[in-house]
Every structure is written in C-alpha cells, then in structure tokens.
Amino acid sequence: MAFDPFTGVEVAAGSPADRPRAAVLGLEPPRYCAECGRRMVVQVVPDGWTARCSRHGQLESAAGP
C-alpha cells in the first residue's frame, strides 16, 4: 500500500497516518485508491459500499449475513 485509503496521503515507511475518527472505527469507506492515491467513486448502500478507482478497478465491502 503506497497511499492511505482514507486521506490519500502517501504513506512513508513507519509513519502513522492521521485518519479521521470514523475511519478508525470502521464506519467510513475508503475514499482514495491505496495503489495510486486517486479519489475513488464511492457508493454507500444500507448493507455496505462499493468504491471504484478509474485505474485499478472496484472494491466492495463484505456482504452482510
């Protein structure tokens, strides 16, 4: 992972990311691609979310029970 998926900041070796509280608690979907740092198109639905990077494809949250 080269970029923080919640802030889009490049992750240096060993430096902690300053993530929003909701992201730390697992309440927020990733907004940036972890590979390239581009802003993703995110859609939140009642049972999860999808996030799409124009270069690296789509991520999905785990489906509910």
C-alpha positions as CSV (number, residue, x, y, z in Angstrom):
1,M,0.0,0.0,0.0
2,A,1.5,3.3,-1.1
3,F,-1.3,5.7,-0.1
4,D,-3.6,5.9,2.8
5,P,-7.1,4.9,1.6
6,F,-8.9,7.4,3.9
7,T,-6.7,10.5,3.5
8,G,-5.0,10.0,0.2
9,V,-1.6,10.9,1.7
10,E,1.5,8.9,0.7
11,V,2.4,6.5,3.4
12,A,6.1,6.7,4.3
13,A,7.7,3.7,5.9
14,G,6.8,3.6,9.6
15,S,4.9,6.9,9.7
16,P,1.4,6.7,11.2
17,A,-1.5,8.1,9.1
18,D,-3.7,10.7,10.7
19,R,-7.0,9.1,9.9
20,P,-10.5,10.5,10.7
21,R,-12.1,9.0,13.8
22,A,-14.9,7.4,11.7
23,A,-12.4,5.6,9.5
24,V,-10.5,4.3,12.6
25,L,-13.8,2.9,14.0
26,G,-14.6,1.2,10.6
27,L,-17.6,3.4,9.9
28,E,-16.2,5.1,6.8
29,P,-15.5,3.5,3.4
30,P,-12.1,4.2,1.7
31,R,-12.2,7.4,-0.4
32,Y,-8.7,7.1,-2.1
33,C,-7.1,4.3,-4.0
34,A,-4.3,2.6,-1.9
35,E,-2.3,2.0,-5.1
36,C,-2.3,5.3,-6.8
37,G,-3.8,7.8,-4.4
38,R,-6.6,8.9,-6.8
39,R,-10.0,9.8,-5.5
40,M,-12.4,7.0,-6.0
41,V,-16.1,7.0,-6.8
42,V,-17.9,5.7,-3.7
43,Q,-21.4,4.5,-3.3
44,V,-22.8,3.7,0.1
45,V,-25.9,1.4,0.4
46,P,-27.7,0.1,3.5
47,D,-25.7,-3.2,3.5
48,G,-22.3,-2.0,2.5
49,W,-20.4,0.1,0.0
50,T,-18.5,0.0,-3.4
51,A,-15.5,2.1,-4.3
52,R,-14.2,2.3,-7.9
53,C,-10.8,3.6,-9.0
54,S,-10.5,4.6,-12.6
55,R,-7.2,2.8,-12.9
56,H,-7.4,-0.2,-10.5
57,G,-11.0,-1.3,-10.5
58,Q,-13.6,-1.8,-7.9
59,L,-13.6,-2.7,-4.2
60,E,-16.6,-3.9,-2.2
61,S,-17.4,-4.2,1.4
62,A,-18.2,-7.6,2.8
63,A,-21.8,-8.5,2.3
64,G,-24.0,-8.8,5.4
65,P,-25.3,-12.1,6.9
